[in-house]
Amino acid sequence: MAKELADVLNSIADNYKGEILATAKVYNLVDIGLAARDLGNTELQDRFEDVNAVVPIRRVRDGFNVEVDGSGLTDYVQLENGIAIPSYVAIEAGVTGTPYTPRESMILNVKKLF
């Protein structure tokens, strides 16, 4: 199951190819379970729904922007591809990274829903 989870994480990074900047102040949240569903893996969908990957992006995209305290993003690991995931997800996926150091003040960019 570790390989399948790692594939889901890589697909999240691939969807943001060219937009990820590891040290960015702006970020999107991507539901790992929903990303697994998009790849047809319902087992991982059920297990990781509502577990988010942090995708730091170069610039604000269309949608709503909310300034947040970055200190809430503790115990995350930043992977080589730039996304940050909860440390327990990294362990389960068998991937390594460095401790994620969010900025004190960050901008959560939320896609438009309508």
KOLGU-4560 file (N, C-alpha, C; in nm, 3 decimals, padded with zeros to 5 digits):
<recs>
<n_xx: 00.083 n_yy: -00.120 n_zz: 00.000 ca_xx: 00.000 ca_yy: 00.000 ca_zz: 00.000 c_xx: 00.087 c_yy: 00.127 c_zz: 00.000 mol: A seq: 1 type: MET>
<n_xx: 00.212 n_yy: 00.114 n_zz: 00.050 ca_xx: 00.300 ca_yy: 00.230 ca_zz: 00.056 c_xx: 00.327 c_yy: 00.288 c_zz: -00.083 mol: A seq: 2 type: ALA>
<n_xx: 00.348 n_yy: 00.200 n_zz: -00.181 ca_xx: 00.376 ca_yy: 00.247 ca_zz: -00.316 c_xx: 00.256 c_yy: 00.323 c_zz: -00.373 mol: A seq: 3 type: LYS>
<n_xx: 00.136 n_yy: 00.271 n_zz: -00.349 ca_xx: 00.015 ca_yy: 00.337 ca_zz: -00.400 c_xx: -00.002 c_yy: 00.476 c_zz: -00.337 mol: A seq: 4 type: GLU>
<n_xx: 00.027 n_yy: 00.486 n_zz: -00.207 ca_xx: 00.016 ca_yy: 00.615 ca_zz: -00.139 c_xx: 00.122 c_yy: 00.712 c_zz: -00.192 mol: A seq: 5 type: LEU>
<n_xx: 00.243 n_yy: 00.663 n_zz: -00.212 ca_xx: 00.348 ca_yy: 00.747 ca_zz: -00.270 c_xx: 00.309 c_yy: 00.794 c_zz: -00.410 mol: A seq: 6 type: ALA>
<n_xx: 00.242 n_yy: 00.707 n_zz: -00.487 ca_xx: 00.196 ca_yy: 00.746 ca_zz: -00.621 c_xx: 00.093 c_yy: 00.858 c_zz: -00.613 mol: A seq: 7 type: ASP>
<n_xx: 00.003 n_yy: 00.851 n_zz: -00.513 ca_xx: -00.097 ca_yy: 00.956 ca_zz: -00.493 c_xx: -00.027 c_yy: 01.089 c_zz: -00.462 mol: A seq: 8 type: VAL>
<n_xx: 00.071 n_yy: 01.085 n_zz: -00.374 ca_xx: 00.144 ca_yy: 01.207 ca_zz: -00.337 c_xx: 00.217 c_yy: 01.265 c_zz: -00.458 mol: A seq: 9 type: LEU>
<n_xx: 00.276 n_yy: 01.178 n_zz: -00.538 ca_xx: 00.345 ca_yy: 01.226 ca_zz: -00.659 c_xx: 00.246 c_yy: 01.286 c_zz: -00.757 mol: A seq: 10 type: ASN>
<n_xx: 00.125 n_yy: 01.229 n_zz: -00.766 ca_xx: 00.025 ca_yy: 01.284 ca_zz: -00.858 c_xx: -00.019 c_yy: 01.424 c_zz: -00.815 mol: A seq: 11 type: SER>
<n_xx: -00.026 n_yy: 01.445 n_zz: -00.683 ca_xx: -00.060 ca_yy: 01.579 ca_zz: -00.634 c_xx: 00.047 c_yy: 01.679 c_zz: -00.679 mol: A seq: 12 type: ILE>
<n_xx: 00.173 n_yy: 01.643 n_zz: -00.661 ca_xx: 00.282 ca_yy: 01.732 ca_zz: -00.704 c_xx: 00.280 c_yy: 01.751 c_zz: -00.855 mol: A seq: 13 type: ALA>
<n_xx: 00.251 n_yy: 01.645 n_zz: -00.930 ca_xx: 00.247 ca_yy: 01.656 ca_zz: -01.076 c_xx: 00.138 c_yy: 01.753 c_zz: -01.122 mol: A seq: 14 type: ASP>
<n_xx: 00.026 n_yy: 01.755 n_zz: -01.050 ca_xx: -00.083 ca_yy: 01.846 ca_zz: -01.086 c_xx: -00.045 c_yy: 01.993 c_zz: -01.067 mol: A seq: 15 type: ASN>
<n_xx: 00.058 n_yy: 02.019 n_zz: -00.991 ca_xx: 00.103 ca_yy: 02.156 ca_zz: -00.966 c_xx: 00.241 c_yy: 02.182 c_zz: -01.027 mol: A seq: 16 type: TYR>
<n_xx: 00.280 n_yy: 02.098 n_zz: -01.120 ca_xx: 00.414 ca_yy: 02.109 ca_zz: -01.180 c_xx: 00.438 c_yy: 02.252 c_zz: -01.231 mol: A seq: 17 type: LYS>
<n_xx: 00.551 n_yy: 02.308 n_zz: -01.195 ca_xx: 00.587 ca_yy: 02.443 ca_zz: -01.235 c_xx: 00.530 c_yy: 02.552 c_zz: -01.145 mol: A seq: 18 type: GLY>
<n_xx: 00.437 n_yy: 02.516 n_zz: -01.057 ca_xx: 00.376 ca_yy: 02.615 ca_zz: -00.969 c_xx: 00.426 c_yy: 02.605 c_zz: -00.825 mol: A seq: 19 type: GLU>
<n_xx: 00.489 n_yy: 02.495 n_zz: -00.790 ca_xx: 00.533 ca_yy: 02.473 ca_zz: -00.652 c_xx: 00.660 c_yy: 02.551 c_zz: -00.624 mol: A seq: 20 type: ILE>
<n_xx: 00.659 n_yy: 02.620 n_zz: -00.511 ca_xx: 00.777 ca_yy: 02.689 ca_zz: -00.459 c_xx: 00.783 c_yy: 02.653 c_zz: -00.311 mol: A seq: 21 type: LEU>
<n_xx: 00.879 n_yy: 02.572 n_zz: -00.272 ca_xx: 00.884 ca_yy: 02.515 ca_zz: -00.138 c_xx: 00.875 c_yy: 02.618 c_zz: -00.026 mol: A seq: 22 type: ALA>
<n_xx: 00.925 n_yy: 02.737 n_zz: -00.049 ca_xx: 00.928 ca_yy: 02.840 ca_zz: 00.056 c_xx: 00.817 c_yy: 02.944 c_zz: 00.042 mol: A seq: 23 type: THR>
<n_xx: 00.719 n_yy: 02.917 n_zz: -00.041 ca_xx: 00.614 ca_yy: 03.015 ca_zz: -00.070 c_xx: 00.528 c_yy: 03.046 c_zz: 00.052 mol: A seq: 24 type: ALA>
<n_xx: 00.473 n_yy: 03.166 n_zz: 00.051 ca_xx: 00.380 ca_yy: 03.209 ca_zz: 00.154 c_xx: 00.237 c_yy: 03.165 c_zz: 00.120 mol: A seq: 25 type: LYS>
<n_xx: 00.209 n_yy: 03.149 n_zz: -00.007 ca_xx: 00.076 ca_yy: 03.111 ca_zz: -00.056 c_xx: 00.072 c_yy: 02.959 c_zz: -00.071 mol: A seq: 26 type: VAL>
<n_xx: -00.041 n_yy: 02.899 n_zz: -00.033 ca_xx: -00.052 ca_yy: 02.755 ca_zz: -00.049 c_xx: -00.195 c_yy: 02.711 c_zz: -00.074 mol: A seq: 27 type: TYR>
<n_xx: -00.207 n_yy: 02.592 n_zz: -00.134 ca_xx: -00.335 ca_yy: 02.524 ca_zz: -00.149 c_xx: -00.332 c_yy: 02.402 c_zz: -00.059 mol: A seq: 28 type: ASN>
<n_xx: -00.450 n_yy: 02.358 n_zz: -00.017 ca_xx: -00.463 ca_yy: 02.231 ca_zz: 00.052 c_xx: -00.525 c_yy: 02.132 c_zz: -00.046 mol: A seq: 29 type: LEU>
<n_xx: -00.470 n_yy: 02.012 n_zz: -00.050 ca_xx: -00.524 ca_yy: 01.907 ca_zz: -00.137 c_xx: -00.557 c_yy: 01.787 c_zz: -00.049 mol: A seq: 30 type: VAL>
<n_xx: -00.682 n_yy: 01.743 n_zz: -00.057 ca_xx: -00.728 ca_yy: 01.627 ca_zz: 00.018 c_xx: -00.665 c_yy: 01.501 c_zz: -00.041 mol: A seq: 31 type: ASP>
<n_xx: -00.583 n_yy: 01.432 n_zz: 00.036 ca_xx: -00.512 ca_yy: 01.314 ca_zz: -00.013 c_xx: -00.611 c_yy: 01.203 c_zz: -00.048 mol: A seq: 32 type: ILE>
<n_xx: -00.716 n_yy: 01.188 n_zz: 00.030 ca_xx: -00.817 ca_yy: 01.086 ca_zz: 00.002 c_xx: -00.888 c_yy: 01.110 c_zz: -00.130 mol: A seq: 33 type: GLY>
<n_xx: -00.922 n_yy: 01.235 n_zz: -00.156 ca_xx: -00.988 ca_yy: 01.266 ca_zz: -00.283 c_xx: -00.894 c_yy: 01.249 c_zz: -00.402 mol: A seq: 34 type: LEU>
<n_xx: -00.766 n_yy: 01.279 n_zz: -00.381 ca_xx: -00.667 ca_yy: 01.256 ca_zz: -00.486 c_xx: -00.654 c_yy: 01.107 c_zz: -00.514 mol: A seq: 35 type: ALA>
<n_xx: -00.662 n_yy: 01.025 n_zz: -00.409 ca_xx: -00.658 ca_yy: 00.880 ca_zz: -00.426 c_xx: -00.781 c_yy: 00.833 c_zz: -00.504 mol: A seq: 36 type: ALA>
<n_xx: -00.896 n_yy: 00.890 n_zz: -00.472 ca_xx: -01.020 ca_yy: 00.855 ca_zz: -00.545 c_xx: -01.005 c_yy: 00.885 c_zz: -00.693 mol: A seq: 37 type: ARG>
<n_xx: -00.945 n_yy: 01.000 n_zz: -00.724 ca_xx: -00.927 ca_yy: 01.038 ca_zz: -00.864 c_xx: -00.838 c_yy: 00.939 c_zz: -00.939 mol: A seq: 38 type: ASP>
<n_xx: -00.754 n_yy: 00.868 n_zz: -00.864 ca_xx: -00.668 ca_yy: 00.765 ca_zz: -00.924 c_xx: -00.732 c_yy: 00.626 c_zz: -00.915 mol: A seq: 39 type: LEU>
<n_xx: -00.856 n_yy: 00.620 n_zz: -00.864 ca_xx: -00.928 ca_yy: 00.494 ca_zz: -00.859 c_xx: -00.899 c_yy: 00.407 c_zz: -00.738 mol: A seq: 40 type: GLY>
<n_xx: -00.837 n_yy: 00.463 n_zz: -00.635 ca_xx: -00.802 ca_yy: 00.384 ca_zz: -00.517 c_xx: -00.898 c_yy: 00.418 c_zz: -00.403 mol: A seq: 41 type: ASN>
<n_xx: -01.005 n_yy: 00.340 n_zz: -00.391 ca_xx: -01.107 ca_yy: 00.368 ca_zz: -00.289 c_xx: -01.059 c_yy: 00.333 c_zz: -00.148 mol: A seq: 42 type: THR>
<n_xx: -00.968 n_yy: 00.238 n_zz: -00.136 ca_xx: -00.916 ca_yy: 00.203 ca_zz: -00.003 c_xx: -00.839 c_yy: 00.321 c_zz: 00.056 mol: A seq: 43 type: GLU>
<n_xx: -00.752 n_yy: 00.381 n_zz: -00.023 ca_xx: -00.679 ca_yy: 00.499 ca_zz: 00.024 c_xx: -00.772 c_yy: 00.618 c_zz: 00.040 mol: A seq: 44 type: LEU>
<n_xx: -00.874 n_yy: 00.627 n_zz: -00.043 ca_xx: -00.971 ca_yy: 00.735 ca_zz: -00.030 c_xx: -01.034 c_yy: 00.732 c_zz: 00.108 mol: A seq: 45 type: GLN>
<n_xx: -01.082 n_yy: 00.615 n_zz: 00.148 ca_xx: -01.147 ca_yy: 00.602 ca_zz: 00.278 c_xx: -01.051 c_yy: 00.632 c_zz: 00.392 mol: A seq: 46 type: ASP>
<n_xx: -00.928 n_yy: 00.587 n_zz: 00.378 ca_xx: -00.830 ca_yy: 00.601 ca_zz: 00.487 c_xx: -00.776 c_yy: 00.744 c_zz: 00.502 mol: A seq: 47 type: ARG>
<n_xx: -00.766 n_yy: 00.817 n_zz: 00.391 ca_xx: -00.700 ca_yy: 00.948 ca_zz: 00.395 c_xx: -00.791 c_yy: 01.065 c_zz: 00.358 mol: A seq: 48 type: PHE>
<n_xx: -00.922 n_yy: 01.041 n_zz: 00.351 ca_xx: -01.013 ca_yy: 01.152 ca_zz: 00.325 c_xx: -01.004 c_yy: 01.251 c_zz: 00.441 mol: A seq: 49 type: GLU>
<n_xx: -01.002 n_yy: 01.377 n_zz: 00.409 ca_xx: -00.988 ca_yy: 01.487 ca_zz: 00.505 c_xx: -00.848 c_yy: 01.499 c_zz: 00.564 mol: A seq: 50 type: ASP>
<n_xx: -00.751 n_yy: 01.431 n_zz: 00.506 ca_xx: -00.610 ca_yy: 01.449 ca_zz: 00.541 c_xx: -00.550 c_yy: 01.529 c_zz: 00.426 mol: A seq: 51 type: VAL>
<n_xx: -00.489 n_yy: 01.643 n_zz: 00.459 ca_xx: -00.446 ca_yy: 01.735 ca_zz: 00.355 c_xx: -00.296 c_yy: 01.741 c_zz: 00.334 mol: A seq: 52 type: ASN>
<n_xx: -00.260 n_yy: 01.756 n_zz: 00.206 ca_xx: -00.124 ca_yy: 01.791 ca_zz: 00.168 c_xx: -00.121 c_yy: 01.942 c_zz: 00.150 mol: A seq: 53 type: ALA>
<n_xx: -00.014 n_yy: 02.004 n_zz: 00.195 ca_xx: 00.009 ca_yy: 02.147 ca_zz: 00.175 c_xx: 00.091 c_yy: 02.162 c_zz: 00.047 mol: A seq: 54 type: VAL>
<n_xx: 00.037 n_yy: 02.241 n_zz: -00.046 ca_xx: 00.108 ca_yy: 02.265 ca_zz: -00.171 c_xx: 00.144 c_yy: 02.413 c_zz: -00.179 mol: A seq: 55 type: VAL>
<n_xx: 00.269 n_yy: 02.447 n_zz: -00.144 ca_xx: 00.311 ca_yy: 02.587 ca_zz: -00.151 c_xx: 00.325 c_yy: 02.629 c_zz: -00.298 mol: A seq: 56 type: PRO>
<n_xx: 00.259 n_yy: 02.738 n_zz: -00.334 ca_xx: 00.257 ca_yy: 02.779 ca_zz: -00.475 c_xx: 00.317 c_yy: 02.919 c_zz: -00.493 mol: A seq: 57 type: ILE>
<n_xx: 00.368 n_yy: 02.942 n_zz: -00.611 ca_xx: 00.441 ca_yy: 03.066 ca_zz: -00.642 c_xx: 00.356 c_yy: 03.192 c_zz: -00.630 mol: A seq: 58 type: ARG>
<n_xx: 00.230 n_yy: 03.182 n_zz: -00.671 ca_xx: 00.146 ca_yy: 03.302 ca_zz: -00.671 c_xx: 00.001 c_yy: 03.263 c_zz: -00.645 mol: A seq: 59 type: ARG>
<n_xx: -00.075 n_yy: 03.362 n_zz: -00.606 ca_xx: -00.217 ca_yy: 03.344 ca_zz: -00.579 c_xx: -00.288 c_yy: 03.302 c_zz: -00.708 mol: A seq: 60 type: VAL>
<n_xx: -00.376 n_yy: 03.205 n_zz: -00.696 ca_xx: -00.457 ca_yy: 03.160 ca_zz: -00.809 c_xx: -00.599 c_yy: 03.214 c_zz: -00.790 mol: A seq: 61 type: ARG>
<n_xx: -00.684 n_yy: 03.191 n_zz: -00.888 ca_xx: -00.824 ca_yy: 03.232 ca_zz: -00.875 c_xx: -00.885 c_yy: 03.165 c_zz: -00.753 mol: A seq: 62 type: ASP>
<n_xx: -00.974 n_yy: 03.234 n_zz: -00.688 ca_xx: -01.041 ca_yy: 03.179 ca_zz: -00.572 c_xx: -01.039 c_yy: 03.277 c_zz: -00.456 mol: A seq: 63 type: GLY>
<n_xx: -01.057 n_yy: 03.225 n_zz: -00.338 ca_xx: -01.059 ca_yy: 03.304 ca_zz: -00.217 c_xx: -00.925 c_yy: 03.292 c_zz: -00.147 mol: A seq: 64 type: PHE>
<n_xx: -00.881 n_yy: 03.399 n_zz: -00.085 ca_xx: -00.753 ca_yy: 03.400 ca_zz: -00.015 c_xx: -00.776 c_yy: 03.438 c_zz: 00.130 mol: A seq: 65 type: ASN>
<n_xx: -00.722 n_yy: 03.357 n_zz: 00.218 ca_xx: -00.740 ca_yy: 03.378 ca_zz: 00.361 c_xx: -00.603 c_yy: 03.378 c_zz: 00.427 mol: A seq: 66 type: VAL>
<n_xx: -00.574 n_yy: 03.483 n_zz: 00.504 ca_xx: -00.449 ca_yy: 03.487 ca_zz: 00.577 c_xx: -00.462 c_yy: 03.398 c_zz: 00.701 mol: A seq: 67 type: GLU>
<n_xx: -00.365 n_yy: 03.309 n_zz: 00.721 ca_xx: -00.370 ca_yy: 03.216 ca_zz: 00.833 c_xx: -00.237 c_yy: 03.215 c_zz: 00.907 mol: A seq: 68 type: VAL>
<n_xx: -00.244 n_yy: 03.169 n_zz: 01.029 ca_xx: -00.125 ca_yy: 03.151 ca_zz: 01.112 c_xx: -00.059 c_yy: 03.020 c_zz: 01.071 mol: A seq: 69 type: ASP>
<n_xx: 00.061 n_yy: 03.027 n_zz: 01.020 ca_xx: 00.131 ca_yy: 02.908 ca_zz: 00.973 c_xx: 00.169 c_yy: 02.810 c_zz: 01.082 mol: A seq: 70 type: GLY>
<n_xx: 00.163 n_yy: 02.851 n_zz: 01.207 ca_xx: 00.205 ca_yy: 02.762 ca_zz: 01.315 c_xx: 00.112 c_yy: 02.641 c_zz: 01.330 mol: A seq: 71 type: SER>
<n_xx: -00.005 n_yy: 02.645 n_zz: 01.267 ca_xx: -00.094 ca_yy: 02.530 ca_zz: 01.272 c_xx: -00.049 c_yy: 02.415 c_zz: 01.186 mol: A seq: 72 type: GLY>
<n_xx: 00.052 n_yy: 02.437 n_zz: 01.105 ca_xx: 00.101 ca_yy: 02.332 ca_zz: 01.015 c_xx: 00.223 c_yy: 02.263 c_zz: 01.076 mol: A seq: 73 type: LEU>
<n_xx: 00.205 n_yy: 02.214 n_zz: 01.197 ca_xx: 00.314 ca_yy: 02.147 ca_zz: 01.266 c_xx: 00.314 c_yy: 01.998 c_zz: 01.234 mol: A seq: 74 type: THR>
<n_xx: 00.425 n_yy: 01.937 n_zz: 01.255 ca_xx: 00.443 ca_yy: 01.793 ca_zz: 01.233 c_xx: 00.417 c_yy: 01.753 c_zz: 01.089 mol: A seq: 75 type: ASP>
<n_xx: 00.460 n_yy: 01.838 n_zz: 00.997 ca_xx: 00.453 ca_yy: 01.809 ca_zz: 00.854 c_xx: 00.595 c_yy: 01.786 c_zz: 00.803 mol: A seq: 76 type: TYR>
<n_xx: 00.605 n_yy: 01.706 n_zz: 00.698 ca_xx: 00.732 ca_yy: 01.677 ca_zz: 00.633 c_xx: 00.723 c_yy: 01.730 c_zz: 00.491 mol: A seq: 77 type: VAL>
<n_xx: 00.825 n_yy: 01.804 n_zz: 00.447 ca_xx: 00.826 ca_yy: 01.854 ca_zz: 00.311 c_xx: 00.907 c_yy: 01.759 c_zz: 00.223 mol: A seq: 78 type: GLN>
<n_xx: 00.843 n_yy: 01.711 n_zz: 00.120 ca_xx: 00.906 ca_yy: 01.617 ca_zz: 00.029 c_xx: 00.993 c_yy: 01.690 c_zz: -00.073 mol: A seq: 79 type: LEU>
<n_xx: 01.075 n_yy: 01.616 n_zz: -00.142 ca_xx: 01.165 ca_yy: 01.674 ca_zz: -00.241 c_xx: 01.088 c_yy: 01.749 c_zz: -00.350 mol: A seq: 80 type: GLU>
<n_xx: 00.965 n_yy: 01.702 n_zz: -00.381 ca_xx: 00.886 ca_yy: 01.766 ca_zz: -00.486 c_xx: 00.821 c_yy: 01.897 c_zz: -00.438 mol: A seq: 81 type: ASN>
<n_xx: 00.836 n_yy: 01.932 n_zz: -00.309 ca_xx: 00.788 ca_yy: 02.059 ca_zz: -00.257 c_xx: 00.662 c_yy: 02.052 c_zz: -00.174 mol: A seq: 82 type: GLY>
<n_xx: 00.581 n_yy: 01.947 n_zz: -00.190 ca_xx: 00.459 ca_yy: 01.941 ca_zz: -00.110 c_xx: 00.493 c_yy: 01.898 c_zz: 00.032 mol: A seq: 83 type: ILE>
<n_xx: 00.407 n_yy: 01.935 n_zz: 00.125 ca_xx: 00.427 ca_yy: 01.898 ca_zz: 00.266 c_xx: 00.309 c_yy: 01.812 c_zz: 00.309 mol: A seq: 84 type: ALA>
<n_xx: 00.338 n_yy: 01.707 n_zz: 00.384 ca_xx: 00.235 ca_yy: 01.613 ca_zz: 00.428 c_xx: 00.255 c_yy: 01.584 c_zz: 00.577 mol: A seq: 85 type: ILE>
<n_xx: 00.147 n_yy: 01.542 n_zz: 00.645 ca_xx: 00.165 ca_yy: 01.503 ca_zz: 00.785 c_xx: 00.271 c_yy: 01.393 c_zz: 00.796 mol: A seq: 86 type: PRO>
<n_xx: 00.348 n_yy: 01.398 n_zz: 00.903 ca_xx: 00.460 ca_yy: 01.303 ca_zz: 00.916 c_xx: 00.413 c_yy: 01.158 c_zz: 00.915 mol: A seq: 87 type: SER>
<n_xx: 00.295 n_yy: 01.130 n_zz: 00.971 ca_xx: 00.249 ca_yy: 00.991 ca_zz: 00.971 c_xx: 00.216 c_yy: 00.942 c_zz: 00.830 mol: A seq: 88 type: TYR>
<n_xx: 00.176 n_yy: 01.033 n_zz: 00.742 ca_xx: 00.150 ca_yy: 00.995 ca_zz: 00.603 c_xx: 00.282 c_yy: 00.962 c_zz: 00.535 mol: A seq: 89 type: VAL>
<n_xx: 00.386 n_yy: 01.040 n_zz: 00.562 ca_xx: 00.519 ca_yy: 01.013 ca_zz: 00.505 c_xx: 00.568 c_yy: 00.876 c_zz: 00.548 mol: A seq: 90 type: ALA>
<n_xx: 00.547 n_yy: 00.843 n_zz: 00.674 ca_xx: 00.590 ca_yy: 00.712 ca_zz: 00.725 c_xx: 00.515 c_yy: 00.601 c_zz: 00.653 mol: A seq: 91 type: ILE>
<n_xx: 00.383 n_yy: 00.616 n_zz: 00.642 ca_xx: 00.302 ca_yy: 00.513 ca_zz: 00.577 c_xx: 00.336 c_yy: 00.499 c_zz: 00.429 mol: A seq: 92 type: GLU>
<n_xx: 00.374 n_yy: 00.608 n_zz: 00.365 ca_xx: 00.407 ca_yy: 00.605 ca_zz: 00.222 c_xx: 00.551 c_yy: 00.561 c_zz: 00.199 mol: A seq: 93 type: ALA>
<n_xx: 00.631 n_yy: 00.555 n_zz: 00.305 ca_xx: 00.770 ca_yy: 00.516 ca_zz: 00.290 c_xx: 00.854 c_yy: 00.622 c_zz: 00.220 mol: A seq: 94 type: GLY>
<n_xx: 00.815 n_yy: 00.749 n_zz: 00.238 ca_xx: 00.890 ca_yy: 00.859 ca_zz: 00.176 c_xx: 00.958 c_yy: 00.942 c_zz: 00.284 mol: A seq: 95 type: VAL>
<n_xx: 01.063 n_yy: 01.008 n_zz: 00.244 ca_xx: 01.136 ca_yy: 01.091 ca_zz: 00.340 c_xx: 01.138 c_yy: 01.236 c_zz: 00.292 mol: A seq: 96 type: THR>
<n_xx: 01.164 n_yy: 01.323 n_zz: 00.384 ca_xx: 01.173 ca_yy: 01.464 ca_zz: 00.352 c_xx: 01.238 c_yy: 01.537 c_zz: 00.468 mol: A seq: 97 type: GLY>
<n_xx: 01.218 n_yy: 01.665 n_zz: 00.470 ca_xx: 01.271 ca_yy: 01.748 ca_zz: 00.579 c_xx: 01.154 c_yy: 01.807 c_zz: 00.656 mol: A seq: 98 type: THR>
<n_xx: 01.177 n_yy: 01.844 n_zz: 00.781 ca_xx: 01.067 ca_yy: 01.907 ca_zz: 00.856 c_xx: 01.018 c_yy: 02.032 c_zz: 00.782 mol: A seq: 99 type: PRO>
<n_xx: 00.888 n_yy: 02.044 n_zz: 00.770 ca_xx: 00.829 ca_yy: 02.160 ca_zz: 00.702 c_xx: 00.829 c_yy: 02.278 c_zz: 00.798 mol: A seq: 100 type: TYR>
<n_xx: 00.880 n_yy: 02.390 n_zz: 00.750 ca_xx: 00.884 ca_yy: 02.512 ca_zz: 00.829 c_xx: 00.795 c_yy: 02.616 c_zz: 00.763 mol: A seq: 101 type: THR>
<n_xx: 00.669 n_yy: 02.623 n_zz: 00.806 ca_xx: 00.579 ca_yy: 02.722 ca_zz: 00.746 c_xx: 00.616 c_yy: 02.862 c_zz: 00.791 mol: A seq: 102 type: PRO>
<n_xx: 00.574 n_yy: 02.960 n_zz: 00.716 ca_xx: 00.593 ca_yy: 03.099 ca_zz: 00.757 c_xx: 00.496 c_yy: 03.130 c_zz: 00.870 mol: A seq: 103 type: ARG>
<n_xx: 00.528 n_yy: 03.231 n_zz: 00.944 ca_xx: 00.442 ca_yy: 03.272 ca_zz: 01.055 c_xx: 00.304 c_yy: 03.313 c_zz: 01.004 mol: A seq: 104 type: GLU>
<n_xx: 00.303 n_yy: 03.385 n_zz: 00.894 ca_xx: 00.178 ca_yy: 03.429 ca_zz: 00.832 c_xx: 00.176 c_yy: 03.375 c_zz: 00.689 mol: A seq: 105 type: SER>
<n_xx: 00.068 n_yy: 03.305 n_zz: 00.655 ca_xx: 00.058 ca_yy: 03.244 ca_zz: 00.523 c_xx: -00.076 c_yy: 03.279 c_zz: 00.461 mol: A seq: 106 type: MET>
<n_xx: -00.088 n_yy: 03.254 n_zz: 00.332 ca_xx: -00.213 ca_yy: 03.280 ca_zz: 00.260 c_xx: -00.265 c_yy: 03.148 c_zz: 00.204 mol: A seq: 107 type: ILE>
<n_xx: -00.379 n_yy: 03.106 n_zz: 00.254 ca_xx: -00.446 ca_yy: 02.988 ca_zz: 00.204 c_xx: -00.530 c_yy: 03.030 c_zz: 00.085 mol: A seq: 108 type: LEU>
<n_xx: -00.500 n_yy: 02.972 n_zz: -00.030 ca_xx: -00.573 ca_yy: 03.000 ca_zz: -00.153 c_xx: -00.673 c_yy: 02.887 c_zz: -00.174 mol: A seq: 109 type: ASN>
<n_xx: -00.801 n_yy: 02.922 n_zz: -00.172 ca_xx: -00.909 ca_yy: 02.823 ca_zz: -00.184 c_xx: -00.974 c_yy: 02.842 c_zz: -00.321 mol: A seq: 110 type: VAL>
<n_xx: -00.986 n_yy: 02.733 n_zz: -00.395 ca_xx: -01.047 ca_yy: 02.740 ca_zz: -00.528 c_xx: -01.193 c_yy: 02.779 c_zz: -00.517 mol: A seq: 111 type: LYS>
<n_xx: -01.240 n_yy: 02.847 n_zz: -00.620 ca_xx: -01.382 ca_yy: 02.881 ca_zz: -00.627 c_xx: -01.464 c_yy: 02.752 c_zz: -00.636 mol: A seq: 112 type: LYS>
<n_xx: -01.574 n_yy: 02.749 n_zz: -00.566 ca_xx: -01.661 ca_yy: 02.632 ca_zz: -00.568 c_xx: -01.782 c_yy: 02.652 c_zz: -00.658 mol: A seq: 113 type: LEU>
<n_xx: -01.797 n_yy: 02.770 n_zz: -00.712 ca_xx: -01.914 ca_yy: 02.797 ca_zz: -00.799 c_xx: -01.874 c_yy: 02.881 c_zz: -00.916 mol: A seq: 114 type: PHE>
</recs>
